[in-house]
């Protein structure tokens, strides 16, 4: 919508045909942009004369303000109108960070209240070690937190939540939700072809793969499918060849690894399958790999690590040459971090979130040792604990993802 303004201009009046008459009329039209189109932009432009920080160029001041911890935005935005405009909502804040090329890590933790079971997302700023929340997921039903599978495309700042289960009736879900950190909102995407819970889900080359899980009649599935997030369409891929719910999964050397984990009373060796998207084929997992997979996995330096569910156990790494697991140098997981765990990794750091949202950051260092003309990697870990605030002491983690923004 445009608004037309008439402005009077003092000028001599000429008769028609007068040689001194110009093309400028006595009244000229001034077309101005309505504030209804973009009120925040017009408001910002009207304040250009007011510096963000007195004594600093605006570009330097903006770079400083975009580094403020999110938890301090509420206090800082009352300083002046321009600060309020920048820090008044997360969408604008993270959009400006994206425009200026900020790429800092943020740990997103999917958690639930230990008494009520209510689900929520908490976000840890891995630069300032401060927490903030994001909007609630658009879930209509009371759900089981462990039935979901969460994956992410970290460098794009996108998070996906797939499947799940309605807790009252043990009914699996086919929903898919997408969260974008720069927009600070959830989007409902196309549903999966098959409703499933407790399944495997990973990202390979920007494509989201899901496999196995529990079906509507609580039987285990062998089907698998893939989503292209840019096109938004799901299509089926080769079946796993065995009906299996997933205990854990990982992507190693471009392949999807799925394990069901050990099942009580531990008489039968756990099953495991490996999918190669290049050939669209599944094959059985090596015996040593699936039998030693006793915790939550991450991939660092191109190697598969496991944080064991047995508390105070050391981190271990898989050696494909010997099909065995080896403990790495360094102390075990700190005592403050207690089950259940949510584990993720980024930039050679492992993030282990425990009860009360205490977080252990494991700094992995590698040493390539050469012995008898054969290369063998050795690793060590150093832990740093970030204590969760008291207000999060009733929360238990279910999943975690790292996004950059």
C-alpha positions in Angstrom: 0.0 0.0 0.0 1.3 3.5 -0.9 0.3 6.8 0.5 0.3 10.0 -1.6 1.3 13.3 0.0 0.7 16.7 -1.6 3.2 19.5 -0.8 2.8 23.1 -1.7 5.7 24.9 -3.4 6.0 28.6 -3.9 6.6 29.4 -7.6 5.4 32.0 -10.1 2.2 31.1 -12.0 2.7 31.0 -15.7 0.1 31.2 -18.4 -0.3 28.4 -20.8 2.2 28.8 -23.6 4.5 31.0 -21.6 8.1 30.3 -22.6 9.2 30.4 -19.0 6.9 27.6 -17.9 8.8 24.4 -16.9 7.7 20.8 -16.4 7.7 21.3 -12.6 4.0 21.9 -11.5 2.9 24.1 -8.8 2.0 21.0 -6.8 4.3 18.0 -6.9 3.6 14.5 -5.8 5.7 12.8 -3.1 5.3 9.0 -2.9 6.4 7.6 0.4 6.5 4.0 1.7 3.8 3.1 4.2 4.9 2.0 7.6 2.5 -0.8 7.3 4.8 -2.6 4.9 7.8 -2.8 7.2 7.3 -0.9 10.4 10.5 -2.2 12.1 12.6 -1.1 9.1 11.1 2.4 9.0 11.5 2.6 12.8 15.1 1.6 12.5 15.8 4.1 9.7 14.2 6.9 11.8 16.7 6.3 14.5 19.9 6.3 12.3 21.0 9.5 14.0 21.1 7.8 17.4 24.4 5.7 17.8 24.2 2.1 19.1 27.1 2.8 21.4 28.2 6.4 21.8 31.8 6.9 20.6 31.8 3.7 18.4 31.0 3.3 14.7 27.7 1.4 14.3 29.4 -1.6 12.6 31.7 -2.1 15.5 28.9 -1.5 18.1 26.7 -4.0 16.3 29.4 -6.6 16.3 29.7 -6.1 20.1 26.0 -6.3 20.7 25.6 -9.5 18.7 27.9 -11.2 21.1 25.7 -10.6 24.1 24.5 -13.7 25.8 20.8 -14.3 25.0 19.9 -14.6 28.7 21.0 -10.9 29.1 18.8 -9.6 26.3 15.9 -8.8 28.6 18.0 -6.4 30.7 19.9 -4.9 27.8 17.0 -4.1 25.5 15.8 -1.4 27.9 18.9 0.7 27.4 17.6 2.5 24.4 15.2 2.1 21.4 17.8 0.8 19.0 19.0 -1.9 21.5 15.3 -2.8 22.0 14.9 -3.1 18.2 18.0 -5.4 18.0 17.5 -7.5 21.1 13.7 -7.5 21.3 13.3 -10.9 19.6 15.6 -13.8 18.9 14.6 -14.0 15.2 16.0 -10.5 14.5 19.1 -11.2 16.7 20.1 -14.4 15.0 19.3 -13.1 11.5 21.7 -10.2 12.0 24.3 -12.7 13.3 23.8 -14.7 10.1 24.2 -11.6 7.9 27.5 -10.8 9.6 28.8 -14.4 9.3 28.7 -15.5 13.0 29.2 -19.3 13.3 29.3 -20.0 17.0 28.1 -23.4 18.4 24.8 -23.8 20.4 23.9 -27.0 22.2 20.1 -27.8 21.9 18.9 -30.2 24.5 15.5 -32.0 24.2 14.5 -32.6 27.8 11.4 -33.5 29.9 10.3 -32.7 33.5 11.0 -35.7 35.7 7.6 -35.4 37.5 5.2 -34.1 34.9 6.9 -35.5 31.7 6.4 -32.2 30.0 8.8 -31.8 27.1 10.8 -28.7 26.3 13.9 -27.5 24.5 16.7 -25.8 26.3 19.7 -24.1 24.6 23.2 -23.8 26.0 25.4 -21.0 24.6 28.7 -22.8 24.3 30.6 -19.5 24.2 29.2 -18.0 27.4 27.8 -21.2 29.0 24.4 -19.6 29.5 20.9 -21.1 28.9 17.8 -19.9 27.1 14.6 -21.5 25.7 13.0 -21.7 22.3 9.3 -21.9 21.3 7.5 -25.2 22.3 7.1 -27.8 19.6 3.6 -27.9 18.1 2.6 -31.3 19.6 -1.1 -31.8 20.3 -0.8 -35.1 22.1 0.9 -36.1 25.3 4.1 -37.8 24.0 6.8 -40.1 25.2 10.1 -38.1 25.0 12.3 -41.2 24.2 10.2 -42.2 21.2 11.3 -39.2 19.1 14.4 -39.0 17.0 16.2 -35.7 16.6 18.8 -34.9 13.9 20.3 -31.7 12.6 22.2 -30.0 9.8 24.5 -27.9 12.0 26.0 -25.5 9.6 22.5 -24.5 8.2 21.2 -24.0 11.8 18.4 -26.5 11.2 17.0 -29.1 13.6 14.5 -31.9 12.8 12.3 -33.9 15.1 10.8 -37.1 13.6 8.2 -39.7 14.7 7.6 -40.2 18.4 4.9 -41.9 20.4 1.7 -40.9 22.1 2.3 -42.0 25.7 -1.3 -42.7 26.7 -2.0 -45.3 24.0 1.5 -46.3 22.8 0.7 -45.0 19.3 3.6 -44.1 17.1 3.6 -40.8 15.1 4.5 -40.0 11.6 5.1 -36.2 12.1 8.2 -34.3 11.1 9.0 -30.9 12.6 11.7 -28.5 11.6 13.3 -25.7 13.7 15.4 -23.0 12.1 17.5 -21.0 14.6 17.6 -17.9 12.4 13.8 -17.8 12.3 13.3 -19.1 15.8 10.2 -21.0 14.9 8.9 -24.5 14.1 7.6 -25.7 10.7 5.5 -28.8 10.2 6.9 -30.8 7.3 5.6 -33.6 5.2 4.8 -36.7 7.2 6.9 -39.9 7.0 5.4 -42.7 4.9 5.3 -44.9 8.0 4.6 -43.9 11.6 7.4 -45.1 13.9 8.9 -44.7 17.3 12.3 -45.8 18.8 13.9 -45.9 15.4 17.3 -45.0 13.9 17.7 -41.5 12.3 20.8 -39.8 10.9 21.9 -37.3 8.3 24.1 -38.3 5.4 25.0 -35.6 2.8 22.1 -33.4 3.8 19.6 -36.2 3.5 17.6 -37.5 6.5 17.4 -41.3 6.8 15.1 -43.2 9.2 15.0 -47.0 9.7 13.3 -49.6 11.8 11.5 -48.8 15.0 8.1 -49.8 16.5 4.9 -49.8 14.4 1.3 -49.0 15.3 0.7 -52.6 16.5 4.0 -52.4 18.6 5.7 -54.8 16.2 9.2 -54.0 15.0 9.7 -52.6 11.5 12.2 -53.4 8.8 11.3 -50.5 6.5 13.4 -47.4 5.9 13.0 -44.1 4.1 14.8 -40.9 3.3 13.8 -37.2 3.2 15.3 -34.5 1.0 14.8 -31.4 3.3 15.0 -29.0 0.4 12.2 -30.8 -1.6 10.3 -31.9 1.4 9.4 -35.4 0.0 9.9 -38.8 1.6 10.6 -41.9 -0.4 11.3 -45.5 0.5 14.7 -47.2 0.4 15.7 -50.8 0.7 14.4 -52.6 3.7 16.8 -53.5 6.5 16.2 -57.3 6.1 15.4 -57.7 9.7 12.7 -56.2 12.0 14.5 -54.1 14.6 14.0 -51.2 16.9 17.0 -49.0 17.3 19.0 -48.5 20.5 21.6 -46.2 18.9 22.9 -45.2 15.4 25.7 -43.3 13.8 27.2 -42.3 10.5 30.7 -43.6 9.8 32.5 -43.4 6.4 29.3 -42.3 4.7 27.3 -45.4 6.0 24.4 -45.6 8.4 25.1 -47.9 11.4 22.1 -49.2 13.3 22.2 -51.3 16.5 19.5 -52.6 18.7 21.8 -52.9 21.7 21.9 -55.5 24.4 18.5 -56.8 25.5 17.9 -58.4 28.9 18.6 -61.1 29.9 21.6 -60.7 27.5 21.6 -64.3 26.2 21.5 -63.3 22.6 24.1 -61.2 20.8 22.6 -57.8 19.7 21.7 -57.3 16.1 23.1 -54.6 13.9 22.8 -53.4 10.3 24.8 -51.2 8.1 23.3 -49.2 5.2 25.3 -47.8 2.2 23.3 -45.0 0.4 25.5 -45.3 -2.6 24.4 -48.8 -3.4 21.0 -48.8 -1.5 22.0 -52.0 0.3 22.0 -53.3 3.9 24.5 -55.7 5.4 25.1 -57.2 8.8 27.2 -55.3 11.2 30.6 -56.8 12.3 30.2 -58.9 15.5 32.8 -57.0 17.6 31.2 -53.7 16.6 27.7 -54.6 17.7 28.7 -56.5 20.8 30.9 -53.7 22.2 28.4 -50.9 21.4 27.2 -50.5 25.0 26.3 -46.8 25.1 25.6 -43.6 23.1 27.9 -43.0 20.2 29.6 -40.0 18.4 32.1 -39.8 15.6 35.2 -37.8 16.1 38.3 -37.7 13.9 36.5 -40.2 11.7 36.4 -42.8 14.5 33.4 -44.2 16.4 33.4 -43.4 20.2 31.0 -44.7 22.8 30.0 -43.2 26.1 29.2 -46.3 28.1 25.9 -46.5 30.1 27.9 -48.0 32.9 28.7 -45.0 35.0 32.3 -44.0 35.7 33.4 -46.0 32.7 36.0 -44.6 30.4 35.3 -43.5 26.9 36.1 -46.2 24.3 36.8 -46.2 20.6 36.2 -48.8 17.9 39.1 -50.2 15.9 37.8 -51.5 12.6 41.0 -53.4 11.8 40.7 -55.7 14.8 36.9 -55.4 15.1 37.3 -54.5 18.8 36.8 -51.6 21.2 39.6 -50.0 23.2 39.4 -47.5 26.2 41.2 -44.2 25.6 43.5 -42.4 27.9 42.1 -39.9 30.4 39.7 -39.9 33.3 36.2 -41.5 33.2 33.1 -39.5 32.8 32.8 -37.0 35.7 30.6 -38.0 38.7 28.2 -35.1 38.2 27.0 -36.5 34.9 24.5 -39.2 35.6 22.2 -41.3 33.4 20.3 -41.0 31.2 22.7 -39.3 28.9 22.3 -37.3 25.7 25.4 -37.3 23.6 26.6 -35.2 20.7 29.9 -34.1 19.2 31.3 -31.2 17.2 34.7 -29.9 16.3 36.5 -32.7 18.1 34.5 -32.1 21.3 32.1 -34.5 22.9 29.1 -33.1 24.8 27.5 -35.4 27.3 24.3 -34.0 29.0 23.2 -35.7 32.2 20.3 -35.4 34.7 19.6 -31.8 35.9 21.2 -30.7 32.6 24.8 -30.9 33.9 27.0 -30.9 30.8 30.4 -32.6 30.4 32.6 -31.3 27.5 35.2 -33.9 26.5 38.1 -32.4 24.6 39.5 -35.2 22.4 43.1 -35.1 21.3 44.7 -37.6 18.9 48.2 -38.9 18.4 49.1 -40.8 15.2 51.6 -43.3 16.3 53.6 -45.3 13.8 54.7 -48.8 14.8 56.1 -51.5 12.5 55.2 -49.4 9.4 51.5 -49.5 10.4 49.6 -46.4 11.4 47.6 -46.7 14.6 45.6 -43.9 16.2 45.6 -43.3 20.0 43.3 -40.8 21.8 43.0 -39.1 25.1 40.2 -37.0 26.7 40.1 -34.1 29.1 36.7 -33.2 30.7 35.2 -29.9 31.6 31.9 -29.8 33.6 29.3 -27.1 33.1 26.9 -27.2 36.0 23.2 -26.8 35.1 21.4 -23.9 36.8 19.0 -24.6 39.7 16.0 -23.8 37.6 16.8 -26.8 35.3 17.3 -29.2 38.2 14.1 -31.1 37.5 14.9 -31.8 33.8 16.1 -35.0 32.3 17.7 -35.0 28.8 16.4 -37.2 25.9 18.5 -35.9 23.0 20.9 -33.2 22.1 22.1 -31.5 18.9 24.7 -28.8 18.0 23.7 -25.9 15.7 25.8 -23.0 14.5 24.6 -19.4 14.3 
